[in-house]
Each structure stands twice: as structure tokens, then as C-alpha cells.
Amino acid sequence: MTPLLVLKLAATLGSVGLCIGFFSYLRSRHFGDRYPIEKLIEKEGDFVVFHFLQGLDRQPLRVNAKTIYALNFSHHYLGVILESGNGFDFHYPHKEAVIKARLQEVLGDDGFNNVKKNV
């Protein structure tokens, strides 16, 4: 092997290692503790406020709870679809069960049960 090929291989392996480390950190308990679910999904009267993690300077999504048509859940993911047809994606450092439990708390049992799930 030539020294240039060895250098390229080392750089590639190093880049892959950094990517794996970064994504592991994003899914770690420490990162989730920095962003508690209670701060990411809040209730303000009749409105639900969803905060974005990416683009922290981005304004949160504030919607009337009655206009939520569907919620889609997955590991570290929440999709919100409004009656208008607009959809929003959120990537949170929490498991599906934690996100569901928080939404049930915020929307109440009736509100949560009236919303379609994973459509």
C-alpha cells in the first residue's frame, strides 16, 4: 500500500467514527436529559407548543389542540398532521413511549384518543 492510500483510508475511517460517535451522542441519555420532553412539548391553554431541536433559533410550532388531525410516532420521531393538511416533523431524543405519554398528558385522554395515530 502506498502512503497516500493509507492516509485516505485513515481519513475515511476517522470520518466514519466521528459520524457514529455524533449520532450515538444524539441518542444518548445525556442528550435526552439536556432536552426534557416537558420542555419540548408544552401546553398553553388550548394550544400545544412543539419546540424544534434542529435550528434552535427557529420559532416553535404553536397549534390549537383541536386542529391536530394525526400523530405519527417512531423511535426519536414525532410527526404532527393538522386538519389543514400541513405536516411537521420533530426529532426528539426520547423513545416513542415517552413522546406518546407526554402527548397524552398534554392533550388529555379524550383529545389523545380522538387523534388518528400512525396514518
N, CA, C and O atoms as a Tinker XYZ file with bonds, in Angstrom:
   476  protein
     1  N      0.834000   -1.184000    0.000000    73     2
     2  CA     0.000000    0.000000    0.000000    64     1     3
     3  C      0.877000    1.245000    0.000000    63     2     4     5
     4  O      1.912000    1.318000    0.662000    81     3
     5  N      0.415000    2.210000   -0.769000    73     3     6
     6  CA     1.157000    3.470000   -0.817000    64     5     7
     7  C      0.768000    4.332000    0.374000    63     6     8     9
     8  O     -0.328000    4.183000    0.915000    81     7
     9  N      1.652000    5.233000    0.785000    73     7    10
    10  CA     1.339000    6.110000    1.925000    64     9    11
    11  C      0.077000    6.961000    1.682000    63    10    12    13
    12  O     -0.671000    7.243000    2.618000    81    11
    13  N     -0.149000    7.358000    0.445000    73    11    14
    14  CA    -1.333000    8.163000    0.135000    64    13    15
    15  C     -2.611000    7.354000    0.343000    63    14    16    17
    16  O     -3.603000    7.869000    0.859000    81    15
    17  N     -2.582000    6.090000   -0.060000    73    15    18
    18  CA    -3.743000    5.215000    0.111000    64    17    19
    19  C     -4.016000    4.965000    1.595000    63    18    20    21
    20  O     -5.170000    4.940000    2.020000    81    19
    21  N     -2.967000    4.783000    2.370000    73    19    22
    22  CA    -3.105000    4.577000    3.812000    64    21    23
    23  C     -3.700000    5.833000    4.458000    63    22    24    25
    24  O     -4.559000    5.739000    5.334000    81    23
    25  N     -3.242000    6.995000    4.024000    73    23    26
    26  CA    -3.754000    8.258000    4.562000    64    25    27
    27  C     -5.239000    8.432000    4.229000    63    26    28    29
    28  O     -6.015000    8.856000    5.085000    81    27
    29  N     -5.636000    8.113000    3.010000    73    27    30
    30  CA    -7.044000    8.218000    2.613000    64    29    31
    31  C     -7.906000    7.244000    3.423000    63    30    32    33
    32  O     -9.006000    7.592000    3.854000    81    31
    33  N     -7.402000    6.030000    3.625000    73    31    34
    34  CA    -8.136000    5.036000    4.399000    64    33    35
    35  C     -8.299000    5.493000    5.848000    63    34    36    37
    36  O     -9.373000    5.349000    6.431000    81    35
    37  N     -7.251000    6.034000    6.415000    73    35    38
    38  CA    -7.308000    6.521000    7.797000    64    37    39
    39  C     -8.283000    7.688000    7.920000    63    38    40    41
    40  O     -9.037000    7.761000    8.890000    81    39
    41  N     -8.278000    8.591000    6.960000    73    39    42
    42  CA    -9.196000    9.732000    6.985000    64    41    43
    43  C    -10.649000    9.264000    6.856000    63    42    44    45
    44  O    -11.536000    9.788000    7.529000    81    43
    45  N    -10.883000    8.289000    6.000000    73    43    46
    46  CA   -12.229000    7.761000    5.824000    64    45    47
    47  C    -12.722000    7.080000    7.092000    63    46    48    49
    48  O    -13.847000    7.319000    7.531000    81    47
    49  N    -11.889000    6.239000    7.678000    73    47    50
    50  CA   -12.269000    5.552000    8.920000    64    49    51
    51  C    -12.484000    6.543000   10.059000    63    50    52    53
    52  O    -13.395000    6.373000   10.869000    81    51
    53  N    -11.662000    7.557000   10.121000    73    51    54
    54  CA   -11.832000    8.587000   11.146000    64    53    55
    55  C    -13.146000    9.340000   10.983000    63    54    56    57
    56  O    -13.831000    9.616000   11.967000    81    55
    57  N    -13.502000    9.674000    9.741000    73    55    58
    58  CA   -14.765000   10.372000    9.474000    64    57    59
    59  C    -15.965000    9.514000    9.850000    63    58    60    61
    60  O    -16.928000   10.007000   10.437000    81    59
    61  N    -15.905000    8.235000    9.515000    73    59    62
    62  CA   -16.991000    7.318000    9.863000    64    61    63
    63  C    -17.113000    7.216000   11.378000    63    62    64    65
    64  O    -18.219000    7.225000   11.919000    81    63
    65  N    -15.991000    7.121000   12.053000    73    63    66
    66  CA   -16.002000    7.044000   13.518000    64    65    67
    67  C    -16.599000    8.291000   14.157000    63    66    68    69
    68  O    -17.358000    8.190000   15.120000    81    67
    69  N    -16.264000    9.461000   13.633000    73    67    70
    70  CA   -16.838000   10.708000   14.158000    64    69    71
    71  C    -18.346000   10.754000   13.938000    63    70    72    73
    72  O    -19.084000   11.177000   14.828000    81    71
    73  N    -18.812000   10.329000   12.779000    73    71    74
    74  CA   -20.256000   10.308000   12.495000    64    73    75
    75  C    -20.982000    9.362000   13.447000    63    74    76    77
    76  O    -22.030000    9.710000   13.991000    81    75
    77  N    -20.439000    8.190000   13.644000    73    75    78
    78  CA   -21.060000    7.219000   14.549000    64    77    79
    79  C    -21.088000    7.774000   15.977000    63    78    80    81
    80  O    -22.092000    7.641000   16.676000    81    79
    81  N    -20.006000    8.384000   16.399000    73    79    82
    82  CA   -19.945000    8.979000   17.734000    64    81    83
    83  C    -20.961000   10.102000   17.908000    63    82    84    85
    84  O    -21.615000   10.193000   18.947000    81    83
    85  N    -21.095000   10.957000   16.897000    73    83    86
    86  CA   -22.041000   12.070000   16.965000    64    85    87
    87  C    -23.478000   11.574000   17.059000    63    86    88    89
    88  O    -24.239000   12.052000   17.901000    81    87
    89  N    -23.862000   10.626000   16.214000    73    87    90
    90  CA   -25.229000   10.112000   16.240000    64    89    91
    91  C    -25.500000    9.307000   17.516000    63    90    92    93
    92  O    -26.626000    9.294000   18.012000    81    91
    93  N    -24.490000    8.647000   18.036000    73    91    94
    94  CA   -24.661000    7.946000   19.313000    64    93    95
    95  C    -24.925000    8.944000   20.437000    63    94    96    97
    96  O    -25.759000    8.701000   21.310000    81    95
    97  N    -24.217000   10.056000   20.409000    73    95    98
    98  CA   -24.434000   11.090000   21.421000    64    97    99
    99  C    -25.851000   11.660000   21.330000    63    98   100   101
   100  O    -26.502000   11.875000   22.353000    81    99
   101  N    -26.332000   11.907000   20.102000    73    99   102
   102  CA   -27.677000   12.457000   19.930000    64   101   103
   103  C    -28.753000   11.530000   20.481000    63   102   104   105
   104  O    -29.821000   11.995000   20.876000    81   103
   105  N    -28.490000   10.241000   20.513000    73   103   106
   106  CA   -29.467000    9.282000   21.011000    64   105   107
   107  C    -29.173000    8.839000   22.453000    63   106   108   109
   108  O    -29.833000    7.940000   22.974000    81   107
   109  N    -28.200000    9.461000   23.081000    73   107   110
   110  CA   -27.800000    9.052000   24.424000    64   109   111
   111  C    -28.723000    9.642000   25.483000    63   110   112   113
   112  O    -29.461000   10.595000   25.232000    81   111
   113  N    -28.664000    9.060000   26.655000    73   111   114
   114  CA   -29.450000    9.537000   27.789000    64   113   115
   115  C    -29.012000   10.953000   28.172000    63   114   116   117
   116  O    -29.850000   11.783000   28.523000    81   115
   117  N    -27.723000   11.230000   28.108000    73   115   118
   118  CA   -27.217000   12.556000   28.481000    64   117   119
   119  C    -27.847000   13.642000   27.608000    63   118   120   121
   120  O    -28.254000   14.684000   28.121000    81   119
   121  N    -27.931000   13.411000   26.305000    73   119   122
   122  CA   -28.520000   14.388000   25.399000    64   121   123
   123  C    -30.012000   14.538000   25.693000    63   122   124   125
   124  O    -30.536000   15.653000   25.676000    81   123
   125  N    -30.706000   13.420000   25.965000    73   123   126
   126  CA   -32.121000   13.466000   26.316000    64   125   127
   127  C    -32.367000   14.225000   27.604000    63   126   128   129
   128  O    -33.379000   14.914000   27.737000    81   127
   129  N    -31.447000   14.106000   28.557000    73   127   130
   130  CA   -31.582000   14.820000   29.827000    64   129   131
   131  C    -31.430000   16.334000   29.636000    63   130   132   133
   132  O    -32.010000   17.121000   30.384000    81   131
   133  N    -30.653000   16.729000   28.638000    73   131   134
   134  CA   -30.477000   18.157000   28.352000    64   133   135
   135  C    -31.748000   18.766000   27.777000    63   134   136   137
   136  O    -31.989000   19.964000   27.923000    81   135
   137  N    -32.562000   17.939000   27.122000    73   135   138
   138  CA   -33.797000   18.399000   26.488000    64   137   139
   139  C    -34.961000   17.562000   26.991000    63   138   140   141
   140  O    -35.413000   16.660000   26.285000    81   139
   141  N    -35.462000   17.838000   28.198000    73   139   142
   142  CA   -36.566000   17.047000   28.738000    64   141   143
   143  C    -37.825000   17.203000   27.880000    63   142   144   145
   144  O    -38.080000   18.270000   27.322000    81   143
   145  N    -38.596000   16.138000   27.787000    73   143   146
   146  CA   -39.788000   16.124000   26.943000    64   145   147
   147  C    -40.786000   17.191000   27.388000    63   146   148   149
   148  O    -41.529000   17.721000   26.562000    81   147
   149  N    -40.813000   17.512000   28.675000    73   147   150
   150  CA   -41.721000   18.537000   29.190000    64   149   151
   151  C    -41.401000   19.923000   28.644000    63   150   152   153
   152  O    -42.278000   20.785000   28.588000    81   151
   153  N    -40.153000   20.144000   28.241000    73   151   154
   154  CA   -39.758000   21.434000   27.649000    64   153   155
   155  C    -39.944000   21.431000   26.134000    63   154   156   157
   156  O    -40.073000   22.491000   25.522000    81   155
   157  N    -39.958000   20.247000   25.532000    73   155   158
   158  CA   -40.096000   20.157000   24.077000    64   157   159
   159  C    -41.551000   20.194000   23.625000    63   158   160   161
   160  O    -41.853000   20.714000   22.551000    81   159
   161  N    -42.455000   19.646000   24.439000    73   159   162
   162  CA   -43.888000   19.649000   24.129000    64   161   163
   163  C    -44.595000   20.257000   25.336000    63   162   164   165
   164  O    -44.612000   19.673000   26.419000    81   163
   165  N    -45.177000   21.434000   25.135000    73   163   166
   166  CA   -45.805000   22.158000   26.231000    64   165   167
   167  C    -47.265000   22.462000   25.911000    63   166   168   169
   168  O    -47.680000   22.448000   24.752000    81   167
   169  N    -48.028000   22.734000   26.958000    73   167   170
   170  CA   -49.431000   23.120000   26.804000    64   169   171
   171  C    -49.582000   24.552000   27.299000    63   170   172   173
   172  O    -49.134000   24.901000   28.391000    81   171
   173  N    -50.227000   25.377000   26.468000    73   171   174
   174  CA   -50.528000   26.763000   26.836000    64   173   175
   175  C    -52.006000   26.995000   26.558000    63   174   176   177
   176  O    -52.381000   27.369000   25.447000    81   175
   177  N    -52.830000   26.777000   27.548000    73   175   178
   178  CA   -54.275000   26.919000   27.371000    64   177   179
   179  C    -54.798000   25.869000   26.402000    63   178   180   181
   180  O    -54.635000   24.671000   26.635000    81   179
   181  N    -55.426000   26.313000   25.315000    73   179   182
   182  CA   -55.944000   25.394000   24.292000    64   181   183
   183  C    -54.890000   25.045000   23.250000    63   182   184   185
   184  O    -55.182000   24.315000   22.303000    81   183
   185  N    -53.687000   25.546000   23.405000    73   183   186
   186  CA   -52.640000   25.351000   22.407000    64   185   187
   187  C    -51.581000   24.361000   22.883000    63   186   188   189
   188  O    -51.288000   24.254000   24.074000    81   187
   189  N    -51.018000   23.643000   21.914000    73   187   190
   190  CA   -49.876000   22.758000   22.157000    64   189   191
   191  C    -48.684000   23.405000   21.460000    63   190   192   193
   192  O    -48.783000   23.827000   20.307000    81   191
   193  N    -47.580000   23.479000   22.153000    73   191   194
   194  CA   -46.364000   24.088000   21.613000    64   193   195
   195  C    -45.323000   23.001000   21.428000    63   194   196   197
   196  O    -44.931000   22.330000   22.382000    81   195
   197  N    -44.875000   22.832000   20.182000    73   195   198
   198  CA   -43.850000   21.854000   19.831000    64   197   199
   199  C    -42.569000   22.617000   19.510000    63   198   200   201
   200  O    -42.547000   23.438000   18.594000    81   199
   201  N    -41.509000   22.349000   20.256000    73   199   202
   202  CA   -40.233000   23.010000   20.023000    64   201   203
   203  C    -39.382000   22.158000   19.082000    63   202   204   205
   204  O    -39.394000   20.929000   19.153000    81   203
   205  N    -38.652000   22.829000   18.208000    73   203   206
   206  CA   -37.749000   22.165000   17.267000    64   205   207
   207  C    -36.372000   22.044000   17.903000    63   206   208   209
   208  O    -35.899000   22.988000   18.537000    81   207
   209  N    -35.728000   20.901000   17.743000    73   207   210
   210  CA   -34.339000   20.766000   18.194000    64   209   211
   211  C    -33.389000   21.306000   17.145000    63   210   212   213
   212  O    -32.450000   22.034000   17.467000    81   211
   213  N    -33.630000   20.952000   15.884000    73   211   214
   214  CA   -32.768000   21.458000   14.827000    64   213   215
   215  C    -33.145000   22.903000   14.550000    63   214   216   217
   216  O    -34.328000   23.241000   14.501000    81   215
   217  N    -32.162000   23.743000   14.373000    73   215   218
   218  CA   -32.426000   25.155000   14.184000    64   217   219
   219  C    -33.000000   25.754000   15.451000    63   218   220   221
   220  O    -34.135000   26.230000   15.454000    81   219
   221  N    -32.227000   25.737000   16.531000    73   219   222
   222  CA   -32.729000   26.160000   17.837000    64   221   223
   223  C    -33.258000   27.597000   17.829000    63   222   224   225
   224  O    -34.031000   27.980000   18.708000    81   223
   225  N    -32.844000   28.389000   16.841000    73   223   226
   226  CA   -33.355000   29.747000   16.745000    64   225   227
   227  C    -34.718000   29.787000   16.060000    63   226   228   229
   228  O    -35.328000   30.851000   15.951000    81   227
   229  N    -35.191000   28.649000   15.605000    73   227   230
   230  CA   -36.474000   28.536000   14.913000    64   229   231
   231  C    -37.627000   28.688000   15.910000    63   230   232   233
   232  O    -37.566000   28.179000   17.029000    81   231
   233  N    -38.665000   29.388000   15.491000    73   231   234
   234  CA   -39.838000   29.582000   16.343000    64   233   235
   235  C    -40.561000   28.254000   16.538000    63   234   236   237
   236  O    -40.672000   27.475000   15.591000    81   235
   237  N    -41.054000   27.978000   17.747000    73   235   238
   238  CA   -41.781000   26.730000   17.974000    64   237   239
   239  C    -43.111000   26.733000   17.217000    63   238   240   241
   240  O    -43.650000   27.785000   16.873000    81   239
   241  N    -43.616000   25.539000   16.972000    73   239   242
   242  CA   -44.919000   25.369000   16.345000    64   241   243
   243  C    -45.971000   25.459000   17.441000    63   242   244   245
   244  O    -45.940000   24.690000   18.401000    81   243
   245  N    -46.883000   26.379000   17.301000    73   243   246
   246  CA   -47.946000   26.583000   18.295000    64   245   247
   247  C    -49.277000   26.355000   17.592000    63   246   248   249
   248  O    -49.664000   27.138000   16.725000    81   247
   249  N    -49.985000   25.278000   17.964000    73   247   250
   250  CA   -51.240000   24.934000   17.298000    64   249   251
   251  C    -52.345000   24.696000   18.318000    63   250   252   253
   252  O    -52.095000   24.260000   19.442000    81   251
   253  N    -53.560000   24.989000   17.905000    73   251   254
   254  CA   -54.719000   24.680000   18.721000    64   253   255
   255  C    -54.838000   23.163000   18.778000    63   254   256   257
   256  O    -54.775000   22.496000   17.744000    81   255
   257  N    -55.007000   22.625000   19.951000    73   255   258
   258  CA   -55.046000   21.167000   20.124000    64   257   259
   259  C    -56.162000   20.531000   19.312000    63   258   260   261
   260  O    -56.037000   19.381000   18.889000    81   259
   261  N    -57.245000   21.254000   19.087000    73   259   262
   262  CA   -58.377000   20.709000   18.340000    64   261   263
   263  C    -58.105000   20.594000   16.844000    63   262   264   265
   264  O    -58.854000   19.921000   16.136000    81   263
   265  N    -57.047000   21.237000   16.349000    73   263   266
   266  CA   -56.740000   21.184000   14.917000    64   265   267
   267  C    -55.756000   20.072000   14.559000    63   266   268   269
   268  O    -55.391000   19.923000   13.393000    81   267
   269  N    -55.326000   19.295000   15.545000    73   267   270
   270  CA   -54.404000   18.184000   15.266000    64   269   271
   271  C    -55.213000   17.019000   14.718000    63   270   272   273
   272  O    -56.106000   16.499000   15.387000    81   271
   273  N    -54.890000   16.613000   13.492000    73   271   274
   274  CA   -55.605000   15.528000   12.828000    64   273   275
   275  C    -54.978000   14.167000   13.145000    63   274   276   277
   276  O    -55.685000   13.200000   13.427000    81   275
   277  N    -53.635000   14.104000   13.095000    73   275   278
   278  CA   -52.961000   12.819000   13.304000    64   277   279
   279  C    -51.587000   13.037000   13.921000    63   278   280   281
   280  O    -50.973000   14.095000   13.782000    81   279
   281  N    -51.131000   11.996000   14.608000    73   279   282
   282  CA   -49.788000   11.960000   15.189000    64   281   283
   283  C    -49.107000   10.680000   14.726000    63   282   284   285
   284  O    -49.693000    9.600000   14.795000    81   283
   285  N    -47.892000   10.801000   14.264000    73   283   286
   286  CA   -47.108000    9.638000   13.842000    64   285   287
   287  C    -45.912000    9.507000   14.768000    63   286   288   289
   288  O    -45.173000   10.465000   14.993000    81   287
   289  N    -45.736000    8.308000   15.299000    73   287   290
   290  CA   -44.670000    8.065000   16.272000    64   289   291
   291  C    -43.671000    7.061000   15.729000    63   290   292   293
   292  O    -44.013000    6.159000   14.964000    81   291
   293  N    -42.447000    7.240000   16.140000    73   291   294
   294  CA   -41.393000    6.273000   15.894000    64   293   295
   295  C    -40.299000    6.572000   16.912000    63   294   296   297
   296  O    -40.407000    7.520000   17.690000    81   295
   297  N    -39.259000    5.770000   16.902000    73   295   298
   298  CA   -38.152000    5.959000   17.833000    64   297   299
   299  C    -37.485000    7.307000   17.553000    63   298   300   301
   300  O    -36.921000    7.503000   16.476000    81   299
   301  N    -37.541000    8.228000   18.502000    73   299   302
   302  CA   -36.953000    9.564000   18.404000    64   301   303
   303  C    -37.635000   10.444000   17.361000    63   302   304   305
   304  O    -37.021000   11.390000   16.867000    81   303
   305  N    -38.889000   10.158000   17.016000    73   303   306
   306  CA   -39.575000   10.912000   15.959000    64   305   307
   307  C    -41.025000   11.166000   16.324000    63   306   308   309
   308  O    -41.689000   10.316000   16.916000    81   307
   309  N    -41.510000   12.352000   15.960000    73   307   310
   310  CA   -42.921000   12.695000   16.078000    64   309   311
   311  C    -43.327000   13.456000   14.830000    63   310   312   313
   312  O    -42.695000   14.446000   14.463000    81   311
   313  N    -44.371000   12.997000   14.190000    73   311   314
   314  CA   -44.957000   13.703000   13.057000    64   313   315
   315  C    -46.318000   14.231000   13.473000    63   314   316   317
   316  O    -47.125000   13.497000   14.044000    81   315
   317  N    -46.575000   15.493000   13.191000    73   315   318
   318  CA   -47.845000   16.122000   13.533000    64   317   319
   319  C    -48.513000   16.563000   12.233000    63   318   320   321
   320  O    -47.928000   17.312000   11.451000    81   319
   321  N    -49.741000   16.095000   12.005000    73   319   322
   322  CA   -50.505000   16.478000   10.826000    64   321   323
   323  C    -51.731000   17.251000   11.303000    63   322   324   325
   324  O    -52.489000   16.778000   12.150000    81   323
   325  N    -51.912000   18.436000   10.750000    73   323   326
   326  CA   -53.030000   19.280000   11.127000    64   325   327
   327  C    -54.213000   19.044000   10.194000    63   326   328   329
   328  O    -54.053000   18.476000    9.114000    81   327
   329  N    -55.395000   19.478000   10.609000    73   327   330
   330  CA   -56.590000   19.317000    9.784000    64   329   331
   331  C    -56.448000   20.018000    8.435000    63   330   332   333
   332  O    -57.077000   19.611000    7.459000    81   331
   333  N    -55.638000   21.057000    8.372000    73   331   334
   334  CA   -55.404000   21.781000    7.120000    64   333   335
   335  C    -54.587000   20.971000    6.123000    63   334   336   337
   336  O    -54.480000   21.343000    4.954000    81   335
   337  N    -54.008000   19.857000    6.589000    73   335   338
   338  CA   -53.165000   19.033000    5.728000    64   337   339
   339  C    -51.680000   19.314000    5.885000    63   338   340   341
   340  O    -50.853000   18.574000    5.352000    81   339
   341  N    -51.331000   20.364000    6.605000    73   339   342
   342  CA   -49.920000   20.676000    6.845000    64   341   343
   343  C    -49.331000   19.660000    7.809000    63   342   344   345
   344  O    -49.991000   19.239000    8.758000    81   343
   345  N    -48.096000   19.270000    7.564000    73   343   346
   346  CA   -47.423000   18.313000    8.428000    64   345   347
   347  C    -46.095000   18.859000    8.917000    63   346   348   349
   348  O    -45.451000   19.662000    8.243000    81   347
   349  N    -45.697000   18.416000   10.091000    73   347   350
   350  CA   -44.454000   18.872000   10.706000    64   349   351
   351  C    -43.735000   17.674000   11.305000    63   350   352   353
   352  O    -44.366000   16.799000   11.898000    81   351
   353  N    -42.419000   17.632000   11.150000    73   351   354
   354  CA   -41.597000   16.547000   11.678000    64   353   355
   355  C    -40.720000   17.060000   12.807000    63   354   356   357
   356  O    -40.114000   18.127000   12.710000    81   355
   357  N    -40.665000   16.287000   13.871000    73   355   358
   358  CA   -39.839000   16.623000   15.027000    64   357   359
   359  C    -38.975000   15.417000   15.365000    63   358   360   361
   360  O    -39.452000   14.283000   15.381000    81   359
   361  N    -37.711000   15.672000   15.631000    73   359   362
   362  CA   -36.787000   14.617000   16.046000    64   361   363
   363  C    -36.369000   14.932000   17.474000    63   362   364   365
   364  O    -35.637000   15.887000   17.734000    81   363
   365  N    -36.852000   14.107000   18.389000    73   363   366
   366  CA   -36.609000   14.312000   19.804000    64   365   367
   367  C    -35.740000   13.189000   20.358000    63   366   368   369
   368  O    -35.839000   12.057000   19.885000    81   367
   369  N    -34.894000   13.467000   21.342000    73   367   370
   370  CA   -34.018000   12.445000   21.911000    64   369   371
   371  C    -34.737000   11.594000   22.963000    63   370   372   373
   372  O    -34.210000   11.343000   24.047000    81   371
   373  N    -35.944000   11.160000   22.617000    73   371   374
   374  CA   -36.739000   10.353000   23.544000    64   373   375
   375  C    -37.374000    9.192000   22.785000    63   374   376   377
   376  O    -37.590000    9.259000   21.575000    81   375
   377  N    -37.664000    8.140000   23.521000    73   375   378
   378  CA   -38.281000    6.963000   22.925000    64   377   379
   379  C    -39.749000    7.236000   22.626000    63   378   380   381
   380  O    -40.356000    8.160000   23.168000    81   379
   381  N    -40.293000    6.413000   21.756000    73   379   382
   382  CA   -41.680000    6.547000   21.321000    64   381   383
   383  C    -42.652000    6.585000   22.500000    63   382   384   385
   384  O    -43.567000    7.409000   22.523000    81   383
   385  N    -42.459000    5.706000   23.468000    73   383   386
   386  CA   -43.369000    5.633000   24.621000    64   385   387
   387  C    -43.359000    6.922000   25.435000    63   386   388   389
   388  O    -44.400000    7.330000   25.950000    81   387
   389  N    -42.214000    7.561000   25.559000    73   387   390
   390  CA   -42.098000    8.813000   26.317000    64   389   391
   391  C    -42.837000    9.935000   25.587000    63   390   392   393
   392  O    -43.539000   10.733000   26.209000    81   391
   393  N    -42.675000    9.988000   24.273000    73   391   394
   394  CA   -43.347000   11.016000   23.474000    64   393   395
   395  C    -44.867000   10.824000   23.541000    63   394   396   397
   396  O    -45.610000   11.789000   23.723000    81   395
   397  N    -45.324000    9.582000   23.394000    73   395   398
   398  CA   -46.766000    9.292000   23.473000    64   397   399
   399  C    -47.330000    9.680000   24.835000    63   398   400   401
   400  O    -48.386000   10.307000   24.915000    81   399
   401  N    -46.634000    9.311000   25.903000    73   399   402
   402  CA   -47.110000    9.614000   27.253000    64   401   403
   403  C    -47.224000   11.124000   27.462000    63   402   404   405
   404  O    -48.185000   11.597000   28.070000    81   403
   405  N    -46.254000   11.876000   26.962000    73   403   406
   406  CA   -46.299000   13.335000   27.114000    64   405   407
   407  C    -47.481000   13.926000   26.342000    63   406   408   409
   408  O    -48.170000   14.812000   26.846000    81   407
   409  N    -47.716000   13.439000   25.126000    73   407   410
   410  CA   -48.842000   13.952000   24.348000    64   409   411
   411  C    -50.177000   13.593000   24.977000    63   410   412   413
   412  O    -51.121000   14.381000   24.927000    81   411
   413  N    -50.259000   12.423000   25.560000    73   411   414
   414  CA   -51.492000   12.032000   26.239000    64   413   415
   415  C    -51.729000   12.949000   27.449000    63   414   416   417
   416  O    -52.864000   13.324000   27.744000    81   415
   417  N    -50.661000   13.295000   28.126000    73   415   418
   418  CA   -50.758000   14.206000   29.262000    64   417   419
   419  C    -51.192000   15.601000   28.805000    63   418   420   421
   420  O    -52.051000   16.223000   29.431000    81   419
   421  N    -50.600000   16.087000   27.721000    73   419   422
   422  CA   -50.879000   17.434000   27.229000    64   421   423
   423  C    -52.274000   17.526000   26.605000    63   422   424   425
   424  O    -53.000000   18.488000   26.855000    81   423
   425  N    -52.651000   16.538000   25.800000    73   423   426
   426  CA   -53.942000   16.572000   25.101000    64   425   427
   427  C    -55.099000   16.074000   25.959000    63   426   428   429
   428  O    -56.262000   16.334000   25.651000    81   427
   429  N    -54.783000   15.365000   27.025000    73   427   430
   430  CA   -55.825000   14.734000   27.826000    64   429   431
   431  C    -56.247000   13.428000   27.158000    63   430   432   433
   432  O    -55.997000   13.225000   25.970000    81   431
   433  N    -56.875000   12.559000   27.910000    73   431   434
   434  CA   -57.263000   11.254000   27.370000    64   433   435
   435  C    -58.207000   11.382000   26.184000    63   434   436   437
   436  O    -58.015000   10.715000   25.167000    81   435
   437  N    -59.230000   12.235000   26.301000    73   435   438
   438  CA   -60.191000   12.389000   25.198000    64   437   439
   439  C    -59.527000   12.955000   23.950000    63   438   440   441
   440  O    -59.722000   12.438000   22.850000    81   439
   441  N    -58.747000   14.009000   24.119000    73   439   442
   442  CA   -58.066000   14.623000   22.980000    64   441   443
   443  C    -57.101000   13.666000   22.312000    63   442   444   445
   444  O    -57.034000   13.596000   21.085000    81   443
   445  N    -56.358000   12.932000   23.113000    73   443   446
   446  CA   -55.385000   11.988000   22.567000    64   445   447
   447  C    -56.083000   10.850000   21.829000    63   446   448   449
   448  O    -55.626000   10.431000   20.765000    81   447
   449  N    -57.186000   10.347000   22.380000    73   447   450
   450  CA   -57.902000    9.228000   21.749000    64   449   451
   451  C    -58.634000    9.646000   20.485000    63   450   452   453
   452  O    -58.903000    8.799000   19.634000    81   451
   453  N    -58.972000   10.942000   20.330000    73   451   454
   454  CA   -59.678000   11.414000   19.150000    64   453   455
   455  C    -58.755000   11.690000   17.967000    63   454   456   457
   456  O    -59.227000   11.882000   16.846000    81   455
   457  N    -57.462000   11.711000   18.203000    73   455   458
   458  CA   -56.485000   11.965000   17.148000    64   457   459
   459  C    -56.088000   10.640000   16.507000    63   458   460   461
   460  O    -55.884000    9.643000   17.200000    81   459
   461  N    -55.978000   10.635000   15.173000    73   459   462
   462  CA   -55.543000    9.415000   14.472000    64   461   463
   463  C    -54.058000    9.187000   14.779000    63   462   464   465
   464  O    -53.301000   10.136000   14.985000    81   463
   465  N    -53.661000    7.925000   14.804000    73   463   466
   466  CA   -52.265000    7.569000   15.117000    64   465   467
   467  C    -51.647000    6.786000   13.966000    63   466   468   469
   468  O    -52.281000    5.913000   13.372000    81   467
   469  N    -50.410000    7.115000   13.669000    73   467   470
   470  CA   -49.588000    6.402000   12.672000    64   469   471
   471  C    -50.340000    6.156000   11.373000    63   470   472   473
   472  O    -50.504000    5.015000   10.941000    81   471
   473  N    -50.802000    7.258000   10.750000    73   471   474
   474  CA   -51.505000    7.151000    9.461000    64   473   475
   475  C    -50.559000    7.398000    8.321000    63   474   476
   476  O    -50.965000    7.351000    7.160000    81   475
